[in-house]
Amino acid sequence: MEIVGRGFLATSLEPIAGSHPDAVLFVSGVSSAGEVSEAEFSREATMLYNTLHHCSRRGRKLVYFSTSSVGMYGLLSMQGREDGPVYPRTAYGRHKLAMEAVIRTSGADHLILRLATPVGPYQREHQFLPAMIRQIHRGSVRVFNGARRDLIDIEDVATILDGLLTTGVSREVVNVASGVAVPIEEIVQHIEERLDVHAAKQYVEVPTERAVSIAKLRELVPATAGMGFGPDYYRSLVDRYLHVFAGAA
């Protein structure tokens, strides 16, 4: 598998690269859901166009990571299904949806994965869980009431991607998530308990977010049944990486 990109996803998914020589993994996109820079969006688009031409010429399958966040599905999408409507609420979500459309109409073989919030040891400090742990460890954290995060272990993401490519899933959009959107305040409370810290909190009210459907994912990758997805999945995930991030705080 050829990997286009050098960040967290690229490093984390390298171990399965040798198993899929006909795939091209595009992970050189905008790395922050808060990104609004037209220059960054343009950079990703240009790289994606070039990668699509490369895939078309060589008969390769493009794997593209989009997003399953509220930035993509919006607050009006009740089911969060891949075949349902989406109402992107952010510039990042609208950009990802536009890139999906480019891929679908390019003629190149492809697989679009709408990724939740991945967690793993190579994350940058600005990403969700490292940033949250660092704030709490330092004694002050901003809490967005109503916001939720579907956390998923990057090792589970790698297993899912490996399964999709092994079985030849093609020209599909798939939510890659645990299916449980956890309120931010519950994640904060769990981190506080594990670190034995009580952080000062600044509350910001935002609209309540919903979980996305993983029915299609479960059907395509039966191995997800053994990943422990459910209400307590995020707890074991936080526990696994807590001291990796807390040590760098």
C-alpha positions as CSV (number, residue, x, y, z in Angstrom):
1,M,0.0,0.0,0.0
2,E,1.4,3.4,-1.0
3,I,0.8,6.0,1.7
4,V,0.4,9.6,0.7
5,G,1.1,11.6,3.9
6,R,3.4,11.6,7.0
7,G,1.2,12.3,10.0
8,F,-0.6,10.4,12.7
9,L,-2.7,8.2,10.4
10,A,0.2,7.5,8.0
11,T,2.5,6.3,10.8
12,S,-0.2,4.3,12.6
13,L,-1.4,2.5,9.5
14,E,2.0,1.7,8.1
15,P,2.0,-1.9,9.6
16,I,-0.7,-3.1,7.2
17,A,0.8,-1.4,4.1
18,G,2.6,-4.5,2.9
19,S,-0.6,-6.5,2.7
20,H,-2.3,-4.3,0.1
21,P,0.0,-3.4,-2.8
22,D,-2.8,-2.2,-5.0
23,A,-4.1,0.4,-2.6
24,V,-3.1,4.1,-2.2
25,L,-3.9,5.5,1.2
26,F,-4.4,9.3,1.1
27,V,-3.8,10.7,4.5
28,S,-2.3,14.1,3.6
29,G,-5.4,16.1,4.2
30,V,-6.3,18.9,6.6
31,S,-5.6,17.4,10.0
32,S,-7.9,19.6,12.2
33,A,-11.7,19.8,12.2
34,G,-11.3,23.4,13.2
35,E,-9.3,24.3,10.1
36,V,-10.8,27.1,8.0
37,S,-7.8,28.0,5.9
38,E,-8.6,28.1,2.2
39,A,-4.9,27.6,1.5
40,E,-4.9,24.3,3.4
41,F,-8.1,23.1,1.7
42,S,-6.6,24.0,-1.6
43,R,-3.4,22.2,-0.8
44,E,-5.3,19.0,0.0
45,A,-7.5,19.3,-3.1
46,T,-4.5,19.6,-5.4
47,M,-2.8,16.6,-3.9
48,L,-5.9,14.6,-4.1
49,Y,-6.5,15.4,-7.8
50,N,-2.9,14.3,-8.5
51,T,-3.3,11.1,-6.5
52,L,-6.6,10.3,-8.3
53,H,-4.8,10.6,-11.7
54,H,-2.1,8.3,-10.4
55,C,-4.6,5.7,-9.3
56,S,-6.6,5.9,-12.5
57,R,-3.4,5.4,-14.6
58,R,-2.1,2.5,-12.6
59,G,-5.4,0.8,-11.7
60,R,-5.0,1.4,-7.9
61,K,-7.7,1.8,-5.3
62,L,-7.7,5.1,-3.5
63,V,-8.5,5.0,0.2
64,Y,-9.7,8.4,1.5
65,F,-10.3,9.4,5.1
66,S,-13.3,11.8,5.4
67,T,-15.1,12.6,8.7
68,S,-18.2,11.2,10.5
69,S,-18.3,14.2,12.9
70,V,-21.2,16.6,13.3
71,G,-19.2,18.8,10.9
72,M,-20.2,16.4,8.2
73,Y,-23.6,15.0,9.3
74,G,-24.9,18.2,10.9
75,L,-27.6,18.3,13.5
76,L,-30.5,17.5,11.1
77,S,-29.2,14.1,10.1
78,M,-31.1,11.8,12.5
79,Q,-29.6,8.5,11.6
80,G,-26.0,9.4,10.6
81,R,-26.1,6.8,7.8
82,E,-23.8,6.8,4.8
83,D,-26.7,6.6,2.4
84,G,-28.7,9.3,4.1
85,P,-28.6,13.1,3.8
86,V,-25.8,15.2,5.3
87,Y,-25.9,18.8,6.4
88,P,-22.3,19.9,7.0
89,R,-22.0,22.6,9.6
90,T,-18.4,23.6,9.2
91,A,-16.0,24.6,6.5
92,Y,-14.1,21.4,7.3
93,G,-17.2,19.3,6.8
94,R,-18.2,21.0,3.6
95,H,-14.6,20.6,2.3
96,K,-14.6,16.8,3.1
97,L,-18.0,16.3,1.4
98,A,-16.7,18.1,-1.7
99,M,-13.6,15.9,-1.8
100,E,-15.9,12.8,-1.5
101,A,-17.8,14.0,-4.6
102,V,-14.6,14.5,-6.6
103,I,-13.5,11.0,-5.7
104,R,-16.9,9.4,-6.6
105,T,-17.0,11.0,-10.0
106,S,-13.3,10.5,-10.8
107,G,-13.7,7.1,-12.3
108,A,-10.9,5.7,-10.0
109,D,-11.6,2.7,-7.8
110,H,-12.0,4.0,-4.3
111,L,-13.0,3.5,-0.7
112,I,-14.2,6.5,1.4
113,L,-14.0,6.1,5.2
114,R,-15.8,8.6,7.4
115,L,-13.7,8.4,10.4
116,A,-14.7,9.3,14.0
117,T,-12.1,10.6,16.5
118,P,-9.1,8.3,16.4
119,V,-6.8,7.8,19.4
120,G,-3.3,6.4,19.4
121,P,0.3,6.9,20.5
122,Y,1.5,9.0,17.6
123,Q,-1.0,11.8,17.9
124,R,0.0,15.5,17.9
125,E,-0.7,17.5,21.0
126,H,-3.4,19.6,19.4
127,Q,-5.6,16.6,18.7
128,F,-8.6,15.9,20.9
129,L,-7.6,13.4,23.6
130,P,-4.0,14.6,24.0
131,A,-5.2,18.2,24.3
132,M,-8.0,17.3,26.7
133,I,-5.6,15.3,29.0
134,R,-3.0,18.1,28.9
135,Q,-5.6,20.7,30.0
136,I,-6.9,18.6,32.8
137,H,-3.4,17.6,34.0
138,R,-2.6,21.3,34.2
139,G,-5.8,22.0,36.2
140,S,-8.0,23.9,33.8
141,V,-10.2,22.6,30.9
142,R,-12.8,24.1,28.6
143,V,-15.9,21.9,28.4
144,F,-18.3,22.2,25.5
145,N,-21.7,21.1,26.9
146,G,-23.7,19.3,24.3
147,A,-20.6,18.3,22.3
148,R,-19.9,14.6,22.0
149,R,-17.0,12.5,20.7
150,D,-17.0,9.0,19.2
151,L,-13.5,7.8,20.1
152,I,-12.0,4.9,18.3
153,D,-8.6,3.2,18.8
154,I,-6.3,3.6,15.9
155,E,-5.4,-0.1,16.2
156,D,-9.1,-0.9,15.6
157,V,-9.1,1.5,12.6
158,A,-6.1,-0.5,11.2
159,T,-8.0,-3.8,11.6
160,I,-11.1,-2.4,10.0
161,L,-9.2,-1.0,7.0
162,D,-7.3,-4.3,6.6
163,G,-10.6,-6.2,6.6
164,L,-12.2,-3.9,4.1
165,L,-9.3,-4.1,1.7
166,T,-8.9,-7.9,2.1
167,T,-12.5,-8.5,1.2
168,G,-12.3,-6.1,-1.7
169,V,-14.9,-3.6,-0.6
170,S,-15.0,-1.0,-3.4
171,R,-16.7,2.3,-4.3
172,E,-18.4,2.5,-0.9
173,V,-18.6,5.2,1.9
174,V,-18.3,3.6,5.4
175,N,-18.5,5.2,8.8
176,V,-15.5,4.0,10.8
177,A,-16.6,4.7,14.4
178,S,-17.6,2.9,17.7
179,G,-21.2,4.0,17.2
180,V,-21.3,5.7,20.7
181,A,-21.0,9.5,20.9
182,V,-19.8,10.2,24.5
183,P,-20.7,13.6,26.1
184,I,-17.5,15.6,26.6
185,E,-18.2,16.1,30.3
186,E,-18.2,12.3,30.8
187,I,-14.8,12.0,29.1
188,V,-13.5,14.9,31.3
189,Q,-14.8,13.2,34.4
190,H,-13.2,9.9,33.6
191,I,-9.8,11.5,32.9
192,E,-10.1,13.4,36.2
193,E,-10.8,10.2,38.1
194,R,-7.9,8.4,36.5
195,L,-5.4,11.3,37.0
196,D,-6.8,12.0,40.5
197,V,-7.2,15.7,39.5
198,H,-10.1,18.1,39.8
199,A,-9.7,20.7,37.1
200,A,-11.3,24.1,36.9
201,K,-13.9,24.2,34.1
202,Q,-15.0,26.8,31.7
203,Y,-18.3,25.8,30.2
204,V,-19.5,26.7,26.7
205,E,-23.0,25.7,25.5
206,V,-23.2,24.1,22.1
207,P,-26.0,22.1,20.3
208,T,-26.3,18.4,21.3
209,E,-24.7,16.1,18.8
210,R,-25.8,12.6,17.8
211,A,-24.1,9.2,17.2
212,V,-23.6,7.9,13.7
213,S,-24.7,4.5,12.5
214,I,-22.2,1.7,12.2
215,A,-24.6,-0.9,10.9
216,K,-22.9,-0.9,7.5
217,L,-19.5,-1.2,9.1
218,R,-20.6,-4.2,11.2
219,E,-21.9,-5.9,8.1
220,L,-18.8,-5.4,6.1
221,V,-16.3,-6.1,8.9
222,P,-17.6,-8.9,11.2
223,A,-14.4,-8.5,13.3
224,T,-15.9,-5.3,14.8
225,A,-18.1,-7.6,17.0
226,G,-15.0,-8.4,19.0
227,M,-13.7,-4.8,19.4
228,G,-15.9,-4.1,22.5
229,F,-17.8,-1.2,20.9
230,G,-20.4,0.1,23.3
231,P,-21.0,2.6,26.1
232,D,-17.8,1.7,28.0
233,Y,-15.5,1.4,25.1
234,Y,-14.2,4.9,25.5
235,R,-13.1,4.2,29.1
236,S,-10.8,1.4,28.2
237,L,-9.5,3.5,25.3
238,V,-8.7,6.5,27.5
239,D,-7.1,4.2,30.1
240,R,-4.9,2.6,27.5
241,Y,-3.3,5.9,26.3
242,L,-3.8,8.2,29.4
243,H,-0.2,8.1,30.7
244,V,1.3,8.3,27.2
245,F,-0.3,11.8,26.9
246,A,-0.2,12.8,30.5
247,G,3.5,12.2,30.6
248,A,4.0,14.7,27.8
249,A,1.8,17.3,29.5
